[in-house]
Amino acid sequence: MRLIEPDEHKEFLATLERTGHARDDFSLQETDTTDPKGDENFGLQGYVIVTRLSTRVAKEYTIGDESDWLEHFTKDLEAGAFDRLE
């Protein structure tokens, strides 16, 4: 099951466009860490790794129900966290 909702993905792409970044310079890799034996009331849990391909900078964000990973990503992007070469 996908953790990143279609609306979140659209907002991610809109953020890249708004800040002047090429969408094909970034990749998303999501990992589901939801306990399959756990109580379903907790919802989906996991993390997403956002990588800027040209700089090889990767950042990990917690995702799931009611997460604010896009806000954290946007702040990091605007602060230049994906700009430095590693």
Number of C-alpha atoms within 10 A of each C-alpha: 6 10 19 19 11 10 9 13 13 11 13 20 16 14 18 19 12 9 11 9 15 11 14 11 13 19 14 15 11 18 16 15 13 16 13 8 6 9 9 10 6 11 12 18 17 17 18 21 16 19 18 23 13 13 14 16 16 17 14 16 16 16 22 21 13 9 12 12 19 17 11 14 19 16 12 14 16 14 10 10 16 22 15 11 10 8
